[in-house]
Amino acid sequence: MTSFDHVRLYCFSPGRLAGPKDPVALVEEQIRGGADVIQLREKEMSKRDRLALGFELRRLTRNYGVLFIVNDDVDLALILEADGVHLGQEDIPIDHARPLMKDRIIGVSTHSLEQAMTAVRQGADYIGVGPVFPTKTKENPDPIVGLSLLERVGADCPIPFVAIGGIGRDNLELVVKAGCRRAAVISDILLAPDVAERCRELKRMLA
């Protein structure tokens, strides 16, 4: 299995945050700045368009040696030969995804300690924990879990966990102090004047 252990900075395809910019170029800027993972996360695209973008991002991530994860969609992950898939609480359960994904990475979004421990028991390779702070990236965000859940997960979780939700340069230090050195960052990076430099700055904070 491809290892998730080295991951610190977890980044994303830009979705609507791309504006007039080329989404592939924005992903490359994130990689050049130190992104360890790129997740294909395009909520507003058709599946056909996600597939087309996914092929471009799969080539890019292979060239740079960066992990490529597909959000929500096992079929798409398999077609794109992604390194893994990330599943939400409403997506198919791990025990149905694992026979298809085999030894590829499966990550799971969790919003409570119970969900986190359930994902561990079911065989997740990593979990996302959040939203830690308020976020505008998701249309109908889950309730804020705060830093306290990160601390509780850190005390009990035997697999890598990634903080997500409203994280950026101004509050990442709080995430690190709560015991988490893996962070998923979306708008703070993609809306920065210099995407690669913002990634470098955040990566240093997670070191």
Residue, then its C-alpha position, 0 to 999 in steps of 0.5 A: m500500500t502507498s503510505f499516508d504516514h508522510v502526509r502533512l499538507y492535504c490539498f484539493s482541486p480548486g472547484r469554483l475557487a479557480g475562477p478564470k484560472d486553469p485548475v490544473a495550473l493551480v494544482e501544480e502550484q500547490i504541489r510545487g509549494g509542498a502539497d503531499v496530497i491532491q484530492l479531486r473534489e469537484k462538487e459542481m462538475s458532471k462526472r464526465d468533466r470530473l473524469a477529464l480533469g481527473f486524468e490530467l491531475r493523475r498525470l500531474t501527481r504521478n510526475y511529481g510523486v504526490l498522492f492522488i485521492v478521489n473524493d466520494d467516488v470509488d468508481l472514479a478512483l478506480i478508473l483514474e488509478a488513484d492512490g485512494v478514495h475519501l468517503g463521507q459519512e453518507d457515502i458507501p461504507i468501508d466494508h463495501a469499498r475495500p474489496l474494490m479498492k484492495d490495498r489502496i488508501i481509504g480515508v473517511s470524514t468523521h465529526s465525532l470521536e465515535q465516528a472516528m473510532t468506528a472508521v478505525r475499526q472498519g479499516a480506514d487508512y486515515i480519517g479527516v476530523g472536522p470541521v474544526f473552524p467555520t468554513k464556507t467551502k461546503e454548502n451545508p457544513d457539518p456542525i463545528v467540532g472545535l479543537s477539543l475533538l482533535e485533542r481527543v482523537g489524537a489521544d486515542c487514534p492509531i491511524p493518521f488523522v487530518a484536521i479539516g474545516g476553515i483552516g488557514r495561516d491565521n489558525l493553523e498554529l492552534v491545530v498544531k498545539a492541539g496535537c495535529r500536524r496534518a491539515a487539509v486546507i482549501s480556500d486559504i491556499l487557493l485564494a492566496p495571492d501566491v498559491a505556492e508560497r502559501c503552501r510553503e508557509l503552511k508546510r513549515m508550520l506543520a513540520 
